[in-house]
Amino acid sequence: MFLSVFEMFKIGIGPSSSHTMGPMVAAGRFLDTLRAAPFTAHGLRASLHGSLAFTGVGHATDRATILGLAGFAPHSYDPDLAEATLADIHERHVIDAPDLPPLRFDPGSDLLFDYGPPLPGHANGMVVMATDAQGDVILRETYYSVGGGFVLTADELAAGKATQDGPAVPYPFKSAAEMLEMAARSGLSIAAMKRANEISRNGSTGLDSGIARIWQVMNGCIDRGLEGQGILPGGLNVRRRARAIHDQLLEERGRNLTAPHVINDWISTYAMAVNEENAAGGQVVTAPTNGAAGVMPAVMRYWLDHVPGASAARVPEFLLTAAAIGGLVKYNASISGAEAGCQAEVGSAAAMAAAGLCAVLGGTPEQIENAAEIALEHHLGMTCDPVRGLVQVPCIERNGLGAIKAVSAASLALRGDGQHFVPLDAAIETMRQTGADMHEKYKETALGGLAVNVPNC
């Protein structure tokens, strides 16, 4: 099993990796298929199903789908050009995709929100179609956005193509038990094994610069969030709070009577800054998803800014370790809130962050595995119930608490010798089973939980 660090950490846009980035990527893939087709299309249609329909407007799924069909991609997204393109499509009812003829598309009638049963493969399903001059469908493809910006066609999902194909890697662990066994046998750290796997697939050129870029975007997102002010879009009138809290913390810094627990406020504020940017549609890094994008950067910023001896030179070790743990969770369970609730998003992010922090604080592979298990175990059962389908309430604060749990989990693990009662593999499998048992209304549909028990305006 191999999942690249650049697959786990994707640079993209908010507010959702599965509901915004995924549909945009799926639409782009359909354009590639259309370009290779032996016929000429005259129009486009799309339908959104399951969670993509129920919370699609709140997650900007409609906008993302249309922009994807117009040739936009998350990693190169230009917000000003996107707004102009959307306005043009709504006015002319025509999409001008690169290397394709003008295609008819009326957003009001050619993009359908299907609130019936979800498609059989996954809660996040969508169908994209091309039509001829008479409006008859001549090409159709079903896509599933399976979390973290990952997209599979129906055939790929049925074939089990959930990880990148390619030659064997030197350390092909697909469970935490195998990971620990390989670490013991090789004498290498988890990060070193992950690095060797990355190099065997993609070469060493660009690996460290790519990892540095990931952290640069994460850290930049924190900084922008700490400067942002005003009301978040979407109609809930949620105020940005990260800047005000950060200003208070800066004012209090150096006071002799500051309580030790205030460090939790720093950690939370870093996470909230990221998720406020995500909610506003800004640039973020999936870690492993947009809805959980604040946990990893917050823990890393806490480590670099507040922990004596921290060094930016060890950022690759942090991210490679975290990516190894995230790959295990995705391969054996899920990182999709629509599939398994928020335990799969913030829970997975906390496990990854705890593992990364434990690694750079000198933890052994056994302690790192323990840190990840503690963090994931104490998110088990967490539902995904966003109010009005927006990635704001409870998502923004939840990232802050997830980051605090990650730091606590790493600290607890470092107090031990790595021996513990519940293996990480058991926690991952429990998360998978819990997600399967969880009622659909608690899995990113905005039909249960906080979404129906607090005012939506």
Secondary structure, 3 states (H helix, E strand, C coil): CCCCHHHHCCEEECCCHHHHHHHHHHHHHHHHHHHCCCCCCCEEEEEEEEHHHHCCCCCCHHHHHHHHHCCCCHHHCCHHHHHHHHHHHHHHCEECCCCCCCEECCHHHHEEEECCCCCCCCCEEEEEEEECCCCCEEEEEEEEEEECCEEEEHHHHHCCCCCCCCCCCCCCCCCHHHHHHHHHHHCCCHHHHHHHHHHHHHCCCCHHHHHHHHHHHHHHHHHHHHHCCCECCCCCCCECCHHHHHHHHHHHCCCCCCCHHHHHHHHHHHHHHHHHHHHCCCEEECCCCCCCCCHHHHHHHHHHHHCCCCCHHHHHHHHHHHHHHHHHHHHHCCCCHHHHCHHHCHHHHHHHHHHHHHHHCCCCHHHHHHHHHHHHHCCCCCCECCHHHCCCCCHHHHHHHHHHHHHHHHHHHHCCCCCCCCCHHHHHHHHHHHHHHCCHHHECCCCCCHHHHCCCC
